[in-house]
Amino acid sequence: MMHWPTFDPSDDPLDVITKISHFYGDGVEFVIAGGGNTSCKNDEHLWVKASGTSLATVSPEGFVELDRAALAETFLQEFDDDPTTREAQYKDALNAARIYPERGQRGSVESLMHHAIPGRYVVHTHSTQMNKLTCSEAGEDLAQQLYGKDNIIWIPFVDPGYILSKVIHKAMGEYTQATGRDKPRAILLQNHGIIVMADEPDQIREDTDWLLSGLAEHIDHSATVISHRPVFMPSEAAVSVINRVAPALRLLLAEDGIPKIVNFCDSPVVQEFVCDPNGETIARSGPLNPDQIVYCKSFPLWLDIDPAITDDQLTETLRAAVAAHTETTGFPPKIVLVKDLGLFSVGDDAKAAETTRLMYTDAIKIMLTARTLGNIHFLSQRDREFIDGWEVEQFRR
């Protein structure tokens, strides 16, 4: 990651939040692709990162300016019970709150959440380290042990967007009533990420580091390590399989006659996963968070390939597996895991294939540690189906 920025006396809040955004957007430890969002505010206005922009490269002009009075009224509106209709109505309400609608920007779907959270600066990231905790079945109890219940708010997974904003708005009021404090040091979102808020930028860094170090120390000293001896595919056989599977997938997954880009990865963490006796079961158990669904879809395709398989047999095996996967899940695979070999990521272009690889590798890191903290907490079928079909997430991708 880049160095923590220097803040000049001449910096206005928008300059400050832009620098903070670049810091947490650099690398993949906190966000990948378009994940995460940041904001700054005063009593009247909120500036929030526009949807579809990246924290790493966002400029001051990449923030959408919203009227906080209009946002406050959104909490009083009655939206439809149907999730699809509700989110469309919510999107319209956010668009109506824009100060400069002529710019055509679209505020983050979590804009209302940023309005509801105290603090001049709010930073929401999808930290890999912290999601090892938020994606654990024991996450809430462990978080309270590590950080103290008065220092954090834990939010069970709910629909991102309007529902999450309402839940956080209510939780903030209950927190203040119970503790007498206006805000906690952090908010932990189950299967989603973390939120840190402060009136001064350096406090954002201090509270984020406090979260990370507390969990790192626990993992180093307390977590049970699940170990096994990986049995890798012999190198010559592996090269043969890789060189045949990748081009076959490019053609089998082609759309309108245009082949896909297929990357292969056999990094140590990927090999640990595909060589794990429980790897297939874990992979088939579902996604961890919205980002994984957006960029990788809900389920990878898991294959066990005999290196001695003939070319014709391999093609037919892959064809049948892709067809069955597509029929079962509703989507062709974006990730193909081969037992004892590695991971193939699929995209329309090189950048998309690389983003998909980064996102699933991130999920592997989370899953391997989350199970040592008290089993992995996967998203429910209802939650993943909502995100799979959510227009907001398709726009972000």
NUKE-653072 format. One record per residue (C-alpha): residue in three letters; residue number from 0; chain; x, y, z. Coordinates in steps of 0.02 Angstrom, whole numbers, always signed. Layout:
node res = ALA&n = NUM&chain = A&u = X&v = Y&w = Z;
...
END
This chain:
node res = MET&n = 0&chain = A&u = +0&v = +0&w = +0;
node res = MET&n = 1&chain = A&u = +50&v = +181&w = -23;
node res = HIS&n = 2&chain = A&u = +104&v = +288&w = +124;
node res = TRP&n = 3&chain = A&u = -28&v = +371&w = +232;
node res = PRO&n = 4&chain = A&u = -56&v = +542&w = +153;
node res = THR&n = 5&chain = A&u = -7&v = +711&w = +221;
node res = PHE&n = 6&chain = A&u = -151&v = +830&w = +248;
node res = ASP&n = 7&chain = A&u = -120&v = +1014&w = +217;
node res = PRO&n = 8&chain = A&u = -209&v = +1154&w = +311;
node res = SER&n = 9&chain = A&u = -276&v = +1211&w = +143;
node res = ASP&n = 10&chain = A&u = -360&v = +1043&w = +108;
node res = ASP&n = 11&chain = A&u = -549&v = +1050&w = +111;
node res = PRO&n = 12&chain = A&u = -645&v = +894&w = +165;
node res = LEU&n = 13&chain = A&u = -664&v = +836&w = -14;
node res = ASP&n = 14&chain = A&u = -475&v = +843&w = -39;
node res = VAL&n = 15&chain = A&u = -453&v = +745&w = +123;
node res = ILE&n = 16&chain = A&u = -575&v = +607&w = +80;
node res = THR&n = 17&chain = A&u = -498&v = +591&w = -94;
node res = LYS&n = 18&chain = A&u = -327&v = +560&w = -16;
node res = ILE&n = 19&chain = A&u = -399&v = +435&w = +107;
node res = SER&n = 20&chain = A&u = -489&v = +347&w = -35;
node res = HIS&n = 21&chain = A&u = -328&v = +328&w = -134;
node res = PHE&n = 22&chain = A&u = -240&v = +256&w = +18;
node res = TYR&n = 23&chain = A&u = -370&v = +120&w = +50;
node res = GLY&n = 24&chain = A&u = -399&v = +91&w = -135;
node res = ASP&n = 25&chain = A&u = -216&v = +54&w = -169;
node res = GLY&n = 26&chain = A&u = -182&v = -133&w = -179;
node res = VAL&n = 27&chain = A&u = -312&v = -267&w = -142;
node res = GLU&n = 28&chain = A&u = -307&v = -277&w = +48;
node res = PHE&n = 29&chain = A&u = -461&v = -168&w = +71;
node res = VAL&n = 30&chain = A&u = -554&v = -163&w = -95;
node res = ILE&n = 31&chain = A&u = -548&v = -247&w = -265;
node res = ALA&n = 32&chain = A&u = -615&v = -167&w = -424;
node res = GLY&n = 33&chain = A&u = -761&v = -51&w = -383;
node res = GLY&n = 34&chain = A&u = -787&v = -110&w = -204;
node res = GLY&n = 35&chain = A&u = -802&v = +1&w = -52;
node res = ASN&n = 36&chain = A&u = -855&v = +182&w = -38;
node res = THR&n = 37&chain = A&u = -808&v = +339&w = +56;
node res = SER&n = 38&chain = A&u = -887&v = +505&w = +99;
node res = CYS&n = 39&chain = A&u = -870&v = +672&w = +186;
node res = LYS&n = 40&chain = A&u = -1007&v = +787&w = +246;
node res = ASN&n = 41&chain = A&u = -1060&v = +945&w = +333;
node res = ASP&n = 42&chain = A&u = -1229&v = +987&w = +408;
node res = GLU&n = 43&chain = A&u = -1310&v = +1020&w = +238;
node res = HIS&n = 44&chain = A&u = -1221&v = +914&w = +109;
node res = LEU&n = 45&chain = A&u = -1145&v = +741&w = +86;
node res = TRP&n = 46&chain = A&u = -1011&v = +700&w = -42;
node res = VAL&n = 47&chain = A&u = -1006&v = +512&w = -79;
node res = LYS&n = 48&chain = A&u = -904&v = +413&w = -205;
node res = ALA&n = 49&chain = A&u = -1002&v = +389&w = -366;
node res = SER&n = 50&chain = A&u = -1056&v = +213&w = -409;
node res = GLY&n = 51&chain = A&u = -945&v = +131&w = -539;
node res = THR&n = 52&chain = A&u = -788&v = +227&w = -487;
node res = SER&n = 53&chain = A&u = -636&v = +157&w = -400;
node res = LEU&n = 54&chain = A&u = -567&v = +215&w = -233;
node res = ALA&n = 55&chain = A&u = -391&v = +201&w = -304;
node res = THR&n = 56&chain = A&u = -420&v = +329&w = -440;
node res = VAL&n = 57&chain = A&u = -570&v = +433&w = -386;
node res = SER&n = 58&chain = A&u = -547&v = +622&w = -402;
node res = PRO&n = 59&chain = A&u = -640&v = +757&w = -305;
node res = GLU&n = 60&chain = A&u = -754&v = +769&w = -457;
node res = GLY&n = 61&chain = A&u = -793&v = +584&w = -438;
node res = PHE&n = 62&chain = A&u = -896&v = +616&w = -281;
node res = VAL&n = 63&chain = A&u = -1083&v = +649&w = -293;
node res = GLU&n = 64&chain = A&u = -1148&v = +795&w = -192;
node res = LEU&n = 65&chain = A&u = -1313&v = +759&w = -105;
node res = ASP&n = 66&chain = A&u = -1437&v = +861&w = -4;
node res = ARG&n = 67&chain = A&u = -1441&v = +789&w = +173;
node res = ALA&n = 68&chain = A&u = -1614&v = +857&w = +208;
node res = ALA&n = 69&chain = A&u = -1679&v = +759&w = +58;
node res = LEU&n = 70&chain = A&u = -1586&v = +605&w = +119;
node res = ALA&n = 71&chain = A&u = -1664&v = +622&w = +292;
node res = GLU&n = 72&chain = A&u = -1836&v = +625&w = +212;
node res = THR&n = 73&chain = A&u = -1796&v = +460&w = +126;
node res = PHE&n = 74&chain = A&u = -1805&v = +374&w = +295;
node res = LEU&n = 75&chain = A&u = -1985&v = +433&w = +309;
node res = GLN&n = 76&chain = A&u = -2041&v = +371&w = +138;
node res = GLU&n = 77&chain = A&u = -2141&v = +212&w = +117;
node res = PHE&n = 78&chain = A&u = -2064&v = +98&w = -13;
node res = ASP&n = 79&chain = A&u = -2139&v = -58&w = -91;
node res = ASP&n = 80&chain = A&u = -2120&v = -227&w = -4;
node res = ASP&n = 81&chain = A&u = -2057&v = -308&w = -163;
node res = PRO&n = 82&chain = A&u = -1865&v = -297&w = -156;
node res = THR&n = 83&chain = A&u = -1845&v = -256&w = -342;
node res = THR&n = 84&chain = A&u = -1976&v = -119&w = -340;
node res = ARG&n = 85&chain = A&u = -1911&v = -54&w = -172;
node res = GLU&n = 86&chain = A&u = -1733&v = -35&w = -234;
node res = ALA&n = 87&chain = A&u = -1792&v = +53&w = -393;
node res = GLN&n = 88&chain = A&u = -1890&v = +177&w = -286;
node res = TYR&n = 89&chain = A&u = -1740&v = +199&w = -173;
node res = LYS&n = 90&chain = A&u = -1627&v = +234&w = -321;
node res = ASP&n = 91&chain = A&u = -1748&v = +367&w = -381;
node res = ALA&n = 92&chain = A&u = -1747&v = +447&w = -207;
node res = LEU&n = 93&chain = A&u = -1557&v = +454&w = -206;
node res = ASN&n = 94&chain = A&u = -1555&v = +529&w = -380;
node res = ALA&n = 95&chain = A&u = -1681&v = +660&w = -324;
node res = ALA&n = 96&chain = A&u = -1563&v = +712&w = -183;
node res = ARG&n = 97&chain = A&u = -1422&v = +758&w = -302;
node res = ILE&n = 98&chain = A&u = -1369&v = +939&w = -301;
node res = TYR&n = 99&chain = A&u = -1306&v = +930&w = -480;
node res = PRO&n = 100&chain = A&u = -1412&v = +799&w = -572;
node res = GLU&n = 101&chain = A&u = -1354&v = +869&w = -739;
node res = ARG&n = 102&chain = A&u = -1184&v = +789&w = -710;
node res = GLY&n = 103&chain = A&u = -1263&v = +618&w = -734;
node res = GLN&n = 104&chain = A&u = -1175&v = +542&w = -585;
node res = ARG&n = 105&chain = A&u = -1251&v = +402&w = -485;
node res = GLY&n = 106&chain = A&u = -1218&v = +403&w = -299;
node res = SER&n = 107&chain = A&u = -1167&v = +245&w = -208;
node res = VAL&n = 108&chain = A&u = -1314&v = +137&w = -161;
node res = GLU&n = 109&chain = A&u = -1249&v = +157&w = +17;
node res = SER&n = 110&chain = A&u = -1265&v = +348&w = +14;
node res = LEU&n = 111&chain = A&u = -1405&v = +346&w = +141;
node res = MET&n = 112&chain = A&u = -1297&v = +240&w = +256;
node res = HIS&n = 113&chain = A&u = -1159&v = +370&w = +247;
node res = HIS&n = 114&chain = A&u = -1286&v = +504&w = +292;
node res = ALA&n = 115&chain = A&u = -1344&v = +405&w = +444;
node res = ILE&n = 116&chain = A&u = -1169&v = +378&w = +515;
node res = PRO&n = 117&chain = A&u = -1094&v = +519&w = +621;
node res = GLY&n = 118&chain = A&u = -923&v = +588&w = +580;
node res = ARG&n = 119&chain = A&u = -857&v = +707&w = +449;
node res = TYR&n = 120&chain = A&u = -769&v = +563&w = +360;
node res = VAL&n = 121&chain = A&u = -839&v = +387&w = +332;
node res = VAL&n = 122&chain = A&u = -738&v = +246&w = +253;
node res = HIS&n = 123&chain = A&u = -821&v = +82&w = +205;
node res = THR&n = 124&chain = A&u = -704&v = -55&w = +142;
node res = HIS&n = 125&chain = A&u = -710&v = -241&w = +110;
node res = SER&n = 126&chain = A&u = -551&v = -281&w = +204;
node res = THR&n = 127&chain = A&u = -491&v = -458&w = +173;
node res = GLN&n = 128&chain = A&u = -422&v = -470&w = +349;
node res = MET&n = 129&chain = A&u = -581&v = -410&w = +433;
node res = ASN&n = 130&chain = A&u = -694&v = -515&w = +322;
node res = LYS&n = 131&chain = A&u = -609&v = -669&w = +393;
node res = LEU&n = 132&chain = A&u = -701&v = -617&w = +551;
node res = THR&n = 133&chain = A&u = -864&v = -554&w = +475;
node res = CYS&n = 134&chain = A&u = -881&v = -715&w = +373;
node res = SER&n = 135&chain = A&u = -859&v = -827&w = +525;
node res = GLU&n = 136&chain = A&u = -1006&v = -907&w = +615;
node res = ALA&n = 137&chain = A&u = -927&v = -849&w = +778;
node res = GLY&n = 138&chain = A&u = -890&v = -675&w = +712;
node res = GLU&n = 139&chain = A&u = -1006&v = -572&w = +821;
node res = ASP&n = 140&chain = A&u = -954&v = -652&w = +986;
node res = LEU&n = 141&chain = A&u = -770&v = -647&w = +940;
node res = ALA&n = 142&chain = A&u = -782&v = -464&w = +886;
node res = GLN&n = 143&chain = A&u = -855&v = -414&w = +1055;
node res = GLN&n = 144&chain = A&u = -716&v = -511&w = +1143;
node res = LEU&n = 145&chain = A&u = -579&v = -429&w = +1040;
node res = TYR&n = 146&chain = A&u = -643&v = -250&w = +1035;
node res = GLY&n = 147&chain = A&u = -770&v = -228&w = +1174;
node res = LYS&n = 148&chain = A&u = -956&v = -213&w = +1141;
node res = ASP&n = 149&chain = A&u = -954&v = -25&w = +1174;
node res = ASN&n = 150&chain = A&u = -823&v = +5&w = +1038;
node res = ILE&n = 151&chain = A&u = -909&v = -80&w = +892;
node res = ILE&n = 152&chain = A&u = -1079&v = -111&w = +816;
node res = TRP&n = 153&chain = A&u = -1108&v = -280&w = +733;
node res = ILE&n = 154&chain = A&u = -1237&v = -281&w = +592;
node res = PRO&n = 155&chain = A&u = -1306&v = -451&w = +537;
node res = PHE&n = 156&chain = A&u = -1315&v = -472&w = +348;
node res = VAL&n = 157&chain = A&u = -1462&v = -384&w = +268;
node res = ASP&n = 158&chain = A&u = -1496&v = -323&w = +91;
node res = PRO&n = 159&chain = A&u = -1368&v = -190&w = +44;
node res = GLY&n = 160&chain = A&u = -1440&v = -21&w = +0;
node res = TYR&n = 161&chain = A&u = -1598&v = +43&w = +79;
node res = ILE&n = 162&chain = A&u = -1623&v = -96&w = +207;
node res = LEU&n = 163&chain = A&u = -1443&v = -88&w = +267;
node res = SER&n = 164&chain = A&u = -1458&v = +101&w = +286;
node res = LYS&n = 165&chain = A&u = -1616&v = +85&w = +391;
node res = VAL&n = 166&chain = A&u = -1538&v = -49&w = +501;
node res = ILE&n = 167&chain = A&u = -1383&v = +55&w = +531;
node res = HIS&n = 168&chain = A&u = -1487&v = +211&w = +566;
node res = LYS&n = 169&chain = A&u = -1583&v = +115&w = +700;
node res = ALA&n = 170&chain = A&u = -1426&v = +34&w = +770;
node res = MET&n = 171&chain = A&u = -1339&v = +203&w = +788;
node res = GLY&n = 172&chain = A&u = -1485&v = +269&w = +891;
node res = GLU&n = 173&chain = A&u = -1485&v = +115&w = +1003;
node res = TYR&n = 174&chain = A&u = -1297&v = +126&w = +1025;
node res = THR&n = 175&chain = A&u = -1303&v = +307&w = +1080;
node res = GLN&n = 176&chain = A&u = -1445&v = +272&w = +1201;
node res = ALA&n = 177&chain = A&u = -1351&v = +124&w = +1277;
node res = THR&n = 178&chain = A&u = -1177&v = +202&w = +1287;
node res = GLY&n = 179&chain = A&u = -1200&v = +390&w = +1287;
node res = ARG&n = 180&chain = A&u = -1076&v = +401&w = +1142;
node res = ASP&n = 181&chain = A&u = -1118&v = +477&w = +974;
node res = LYS&n = 182&chain = A&u = -1026&v = +342&w = +876;
node res = PRO&n = 183&chain = A&u = -924&v = +182&w = +897;
node res = ARG&n = 184&chain = A&u = -747&v = +159&w = +835;
node res = ALA&n = 185&chain = A&u = -809&v = +44&w = +697;
node res = ILE&n = 186&chain = A&u = -958&v = -45&w = +623;
node res = LEU&n = 187&chain = A&u = -936&v = -226&w = +568;
node res = LEU&n = 188&chain = A&u = -1051&v = -288&w = +431;
node res = GLN&n = 189&chain = A&u = -1077&v = -475&w = +427;
node res = ASN&n = 190&chain = A&u = -1019&v = -550&w = +260;
node res = HIS&n = 191&chain = A&u = -988&v = -376&w = +193;
node res = GLY&n = 192&chain = A&u = -848&v = -272&w = +271;
node res = ILE&n = 193&chain = A&u = -811&v = -132&w = +393;
node res = ILE&n = 194&chain = A&u = -854&v = +51&w = +418;
node res = VAL&n = 195&chain = A&u = -742&v = +174&w = +509;
node res = MET&n = 196&chain = A&u = -796&v = +353&w = +545;
node res = ALA&n = 197&chain = A&u = -711&v = +506&w = +620;
node res = ASP&n = 198&chain = A&u = -705&v = +694&w = +619;
node res = GLU&n = 199&chain = A&u = -517&v = +695&w = +590;
node res = PRO&n = 200&chain = A&u = -431&v = +593&w = +452;
node res = ASP&n = 201&chain = A&u = -293&v = +521&w = +561;
node res = GLN&n = 202&chain = A&u = -425&v = +442&w = +673;
node res = ILE&n = 203&chain = A&u = -486&v = +342&w = +523;
node res = ARG&n = 204&chain = A&u = -313&v = +265&w = +507;
node res = GLU&n = 205&chain = A&u = -295&v = +236&w = +694;
node res = ASP&n = 206&chain = A&u = -462&v = +147&w = +712;
node res = THR&n = 207&chain = A&u = -436&v = +42&w = +556;
node res = ASP&n = 208&chain = A&u = -264&v = -14&w = +616;
node res = TRP&n = 209&chain = A&u = -339&v = -52&w = +786;
node res = LEU&n = 210&chain = A&u = -463&v = -170&w = +704;
node res = LEU&n = 211&chain = A&u = -333&v = -256&w = +597;
node res = SER&n = 212&chain = A&u = -203&v = -279&w = +734;
node res = GLY&n = 213&chain = A&u = -330&v = -347&w = +858;
node res = LEU&n = 214&chain = A&u = -384&v = -484&w = +739;
node res = ALA&n = 215&chain = A&u = -208&v = -522&w = +677;
node res = GLU&n = 216&chain = A&u = -148&v = -551&w = +854;
node res = HIS&n = 217&chain = A&u = -294&v = -668&w = +888;
node res = ILE&n = 218&chain = A&u = -264&v = -767&w = +728;
node res = ASP&n = 219&chain = A&u = -78&v = -782&w = +766;
node res = HIS&n = 220&chain = A&u = -102&v = -843&w = +943;
node res = SER&n = 221&chain = A&u = -274&v = -921&w = +960;
node res = ALA&n = 222&chain = A&u = -344&v = -985&w = +796;
node res = THR&n = 223&chain = A&u = -339&v = -1172&w = +766;
node res = VAL&n = 224&chain = A&u = -240&v = -1211&w = +611;
node res = ILE&n = 225&chain = A&u = -318&v = -1340&w = +497;
node res = SER&n = 226&chain = A&u = -173&v = -1418&w = +405;
node res = HIS&n = 227&chain = A&u = -150&v = -1554&w = +277;
node res = ARG&n = 228&chain = A&u = -14&v = -1608&w = +159;
node res = PRO&n = 229&chain = A&u = -58&v = -1545&w = -16;
node res = VAL&n = 230&chain = A&u = -42&v = -1674&w = -153;
node res = PHE&n = 231&chain = A&u = -7&v = -1574&w = -310;
node res = MET&n = 232&chain = A&u = -27&v = -1640&w = -485;
node res = PRO&n = 233&chain = A&u = +145&v = -1687&w = -554;
node res = SER&n = 234&chain = A&u = +218&v = -1539&w = -649;
node res = GLU&n = 235&chain = A&u = +223&v = -1617&w = -823;
node res = ALA&n = 236&chain = A&u = +45&v = -1679&w = -804;
node res = ALA&n = 237&chain = A&u = -9&v = -1508&w = -737;
node res = VAL&n = 238&chain = A&u = +63&v = -1416&w = -886;
node res = SER&n = 239&chain = A&u = -27&v = -1536&w = -1003;
node res = VAL&n = 240&chain = A&u = -194&v = -1510&w = -917;
node res = ILE&n = 241&chain = A&u = -175&v = -1320&w = -908;
node res = ASN&n = 242&chain = A&u = -128&v = -1305&w = -1092;
node res = ARG&n = 243&chain = A&u = -281&v = -1405&w = -1143;
node res = VAL&n = 244&chain = A&u = -413&v = -1341&w = -1021;
node res = ALA&n = 245&chain = A&u = -384&v = -1155&w = -1047;
node res = PRO&n = 246&chain = A&u = -412&v = -1149&w = -1236;
node res = ALA&n = 247&chain = A&u = -558&v = -1271&w = -1222;
node res = LEU&n = 248&chain = A&u = -644&v = -1158&w = -1094;
node res = ARG&n = 249&chain = A&u = -615&v = -1005&w = -1204;
node res = LEU&n = 250&chain = A&u = -716&v = -1085&w = -1343;
node res = LEU&n = 251&chain = A&u = -846&v = -1174&w = -1237;
node res = LEU&n = 252&chain = A&u = -888&v = -1012&w = -1145;
node res = ALA&n = 253&chain = A&u = -884&v = -901&w = -1299;
node res = GLU&n = 254&chain = A&u = -1028&v = -780&w = -1325;
node res = ASP&n = 255&chain = A&u = -1087&v = -731&w = -1499;
node res = GLY&n = 256&chain = A&u = -937&v = -822&w = -1568;
node res = ILE&n = 257&chain = A&u = -813&v = -718&w = -1467;
node res = PRO&n = 258&chain = A&u = -698&v = -826&w = -1358;
node res = LYS&n = 259&chain = A&u = -672&v = -780&w = -1176;
node res = ILE&n = 260&chain = A&u = -507&v = -736&w = -1095;
node res = VAL&n = 261&chain = A&u = -455&v = -874&w = -974;
node res = ASN&n = 262&chain = A&u = -316&v = -853&w = -844;
node res = PHE&n = 263&chain = A&u = -237&v = -987&w = -738;
node res = CYS&n = 264&chain = A&u = -177&v = -967&w = -558;
node res = ASP&n = 265&chain = A&u = -87&v = -1092&w = -446;
node res = SER&n = 266&chain = A&u = -29&v = -974&w = -309;
node res = PRO&n = 267&chain = A&u = +6&v = -1055&w = -139;
node res = VAL&n = 268&chain = A&u = -163&v = -1007&w = -66;
node res = VAL&n = 269&chain = A&u = -254&v = -1074&w = -220;
node res = GLN&n = 270&chain = A&u = -157&v = -1237&w = -214;
node res = GLU&n = 271&chain = A&u = -195&v = -1254&w = -29;
node res = PHE&n = 272&chain = A&u = -380&v = -1239&w = -70;
node res = VAL&n = 273&chain = A&u = -390&v = -1355&w = -221;
node res = CYS&n = 274&chain = A&u = -285&v = -1486&w = -130;
node res = ASP&n = 275&chain = A&u = -389&v = -1475&w = +29;
node res = PRO&n = 276&chain = A&u = -495&v = -1631&w = +63;
node res = ASN&n = 277&chain = A&u = -641&v = -1515&w = +101;
node res = GLY&n = 278&chain = A&u = -607&v = -1393&w = -40;
node res = GLU&n = 279&chain = A&u = -747&v = -1453&w = -153;
node res = THR&n = 280&chain = A&u = -875&v = -1450&w = -13;
node res = ILE&n = 281&chain = A&u = -826&v = -1274&w = +37;
node res = ALA&n = 282&chain = A&u = -828&v = -1212&w = -143;
node res = ARG&n = 283&chain = A&u = -1002&v = -1282&w = -171;
node res = SER&n = 284&chain = A&u = -1071&v = -1205&w = -10;
node res = GLY&n = 285&chain = A&u = -1102&v = -1035&w = -86;
node res = PRO&n = 286&chain = A&u = -1030&v = -859&w = -92;
node res = LEU&n = 287&chain = A&u = -969&v = -754&w = +54;
node res = ASN&n = 288&chain = A&u = -1012&v = -576&w = +5;
node res = PRO&n = 289&chain = A&u = -1091&v = -466&w = -130;
node res = ASP&n = 290&chain = A&u = -925&v = -432&w = -217;
node res = GLN&n = 291&chain = A&u = -895&v = -616&w = -246;
node res = ILE&n = 292&chain = A&u = -1067&v = -635&w = -325;
node res = VAL&n = 293&chain = A&u = -1047&v = -482&w = -435;
node res = TYR&n = 294&chain = A&u = -879&v = -530&w = -507;
node res = CYS&n = 295&chain = A&u = -874&v = -721&w = -490;
node res = LYS&n = 296&chain = A&u = -1058&v = -770&w = -482;
node res = SER&n = 297&chain = A&u = -1120&v = -873&w = -336;
node res = PHE&n = 298&chain = A&u = -1036&v = -1040&w = -373;
node res = PRO&n = 299&chain = A&u = -875&v = -1096&w = -456;
node res = LEU&n = 300&chain = A&u = -864&v = -1253&w = -563;
node res = TRP&n = 301&chain = A&u = -762&v = -1389&w = -477;
node res = LEU&n = 302&chain = A&u = -677&v = -1522&w = -584;
node res = ASP&n = 303&chain = A&u = -573&v = -1676&w = -550;
node res = ILE&n = 304&chain = A&u = -471&v = -1711&w = -708;
node res = ASP&n = 305&chain = A&u = -363&v = -1862&w = -738;
node res = PRO&n = 306&chain = A&u = -204&v = -1801&w = -826;
node res = ALA&n = 307&chain = A&u = -210&v = -1957&w = -936;
node res = ILE&n = 308&chain = A&u = -376&v = -1904&w = -1013;
node res = THR&n = 309&chain = A&u = -375&v = -1891&w = -1203;
node res = ASP&n = 310&chain = A&u = -410&v = -1726&w = -1291;
node res = ASP&n = 311&chain = A&u = -581&v = -1785&w = -1353;
node res = GLN&n = 312&chain = A&u = -629&v = -1849&w = -1182;
node res = LEU&n = 313&chain = A&u = -573&v = -1687&w = -1100;
node res = THR&n = 314&chain = A&u = -676&v = -1582&w = -1221;
node res = GLU&n = 315&chain = A&u = -831&v = -1686&w = -1189;
node res = THR&n = 316&chain = A&u = -802&v = -1684&w = -1000;
node res = LEU&n = 317&chain = A&u = -786&v = -1495&w = -1000;
node res = ARG&n = 318&chain = A&u = -937&v = -1473&w = -1116;
node res = ALA&n = 319&chain = A&u = -1047&v = -1579&w = -1004;
node res = ALA&n = 320&chain = A&u = -984&v = -1496&w = -844;
node res = VAL&n = 321&chain = A&u = -1012&v = -1320&w = -911;
node res = ALA&n = 322&chain = A&u = -1186&v = -1364&w = -972;
node res = ALA&n = 323&chain = A&u = -1235&v = -1444&w = -806;
node res = HIS&n = 324&chain = A&u = -1164&v = -1298&w = -708;
node res = THR&n = 325&chain = A&u = -1256&v = -1170&w = -815;
node res = GLU&n = 326&chain = A&u = -1421&v = -1264&w = -799;
node res = THR&n = 327&chain = A&u = -1403&v = -1283&w = -611;
node res = THR&n = 328&chain = A&u = -1345&v = -1108&w = -566;
node res = GLY&n = 329&chain = A&u = -1420&v = -1006&w = -708;
node res = PHE&n = 330&chain = A&u = -1250&v = -939&w = -759;
node res = PRO&n = 331&chain = A&u = -1098&v = -1006&w = -852;
node res = PRO&n = 332&chain = A&u = -947&v = -1022&w = -736;
node res = LYS&n = 333&chain = A&u = -833&v = -874&w = -704;
node res = ILE&n = 334&chain = A&u = -716&v = -979&w = -595;
node res = VAL&n = 335&chain = A&u = -662&v = -1157&w = -633;
node res = LEU&n = 336&chain = A&u = -569&v = -1250&w = -495;
node res = VAL&n = 337&chain = A&u = -473&v = -1407&w = -540;
node res = LYS&n = 338&chain = A&u = -432&v = -1526&w = -398;
node res = ASP&n = 339&chain = A&u = -246&v = -1534&w = -357;
node res = LEU&n = 340&chain = A&u = -207&v = -1409&w = -496;
node res = GLY&n = 341&chain = A&u = -271&v = -1230&w = -478;
node res = LEU&n = 342&chain = A&u = -397&v = -1099&w = -532;
node res = PHE&n = 343&chain = A&u = -454&v = -1039&w = -703;
node res = SER&n = 344&chain = A&u = -537&v = -867&w = -708;
node res = VAL&n = 345&chain = A&u = -647&v = -812&w = -853;
node res = GLY&n = 346&chain = A&u = -682&v = -639&w = -921;
node res = ASP&n = 347&chain = A&u = -732&v = -544&w = -1076;
node res = ASP&n = 348&chain = A&u = -558&v = -465&w = -1077;
node res = ALA&n = 349&chain = A&u = -394&v = -480&w = -984;
node res = LYS&n = 350&chain = A&u = -443&v = -352&w = -852;
node res = ALA&n = 351&chain = A&u = -608&v = -439&w = -814;
node res = ALA&n = 352&chain = A&u = -524&v = -609&w = -800;
node res = GLU&n = 353&chain = A&u = -393&v = -537&w = -682;
node res = THR&n = 354&chain = A&u = -526&v = -453&w = -574;
node res = THR&n = 355&chain = A&u = -620&v = -617&w = -562;
node res = ARG&n = 356&chain = A&u = -459&v = -706&w = -510;
node res = LEU&n = 357&chain = A&u = -420&v = -576&w = -378;
node res = MET&n = 358&chain = A&u = -596&v = -584&w = -308;
node res = TYR&n = 359&chain = A&u = -603&v = -772&w = -291;
node res = THR&n = 360&chain = A&u = -428&v = -783&w = -222;
node res = ASP&n = 361&chain = A&u = -484&v = -656&w = -92;
node res = ALA&n = 362&chain = A&u = -632&v = -770&w = -51;
node res = ILE&n = 363&chain = A&u = -515&v = -918&w = -30;
node res = LYS&n = 364&chain = A&u = -407&v = -822&w = +94;
node res = ILE&n = 365&chain = A&u = -562&v = -777&w = +193;
node res = MET&n = 366&chain = A&u = -635&v = -952&w = +192;
node res = LEU&n = 367&chain = A&u = -475&v = -1039&w = +245;
node res = THR&n = 368&chain = A&u = -458&v = -927&w = +398;
node res = ALA&n = 369&chain = A&u = -644&v = -905&w = +438;
node res = ARG&n = 370&chain = A&u = -665&v = -1091&w = +465;
node res = THR&n = 371&chain = A&u = -529&v = -1088&w = +598;
node res = LEU&n = 372&chain = A&u = -621&v = -948&w = +689;
node res = GLY&n = 373&chain = A&u = -783&v = -1045&w = +707;
node res = ASN&n = 374&chain = A&u = -840&v = -1110&w = +537;
node res = ILE&n = 375&chain = A&u = -881&v = -1012&w = +379;
node res = HIS&n = 376&chain = A&u = -1041&v = -910&w = +368;
node res = PHE&n = 377&chain = A&u = -1103&v = -917&w = +188;
node res = LEU&n = 378&chain = A&u = -1240&v = -808&w = +115;
node res = SER&n = 379&chain = A&u = -1412&v = -885&w = +110;
node res = GLN&n = 380&chain = A&u = -1496&v = -935&w = -53;
node res = ARG&n = 381&chain = A&u = -1617&v = -791&w = -37;
node res = ASP&n = 382&chain = A&u = -1478&v = -664&w = -10;
node res = ARG&n = 383&chain = A&u = -1370&v = -724&w = -154;
node res = GLU&n = 384&chain = A&u = -1518&v = -730&w = -273;
node res = PHE&n = 385&chain = A&u = -1563&v = -550&w = -229;
node res = ILE&n = 386&chain = A&u = -1387&v = -489&w = -266;
node res = ASP&n = 387&chain = A&u = -1371&v = -597&w = -423;
node res = GLY&n = 388&chain = A&u = -1518&v = -505&w = -499;
node res = TRP&n = 389&chain = A&u = -1493&v = -333&w = -423;
node res = GLU&n = 390&chain = A&u = -1478&v = -198&w = -556;
node res = VAL&n = 391&chain = A&u = -1369&v = -90&w = -442;
node res = GLU&n = 392&chain = A&u = -1233&v = -222&w = -432;
node res = GLN&n = 393&chain = A&u = -1237&v = -254&w = -619;
node res = PHE&n = 394&chain = A&u = -1213&v = -67&w = -645;
node res = ARG&n = 395&chain = A&u = -1065&v = -66&w = -525;
node res = ARG&n = 396&chain = A&u = -982&v = -212&w = -615;
END
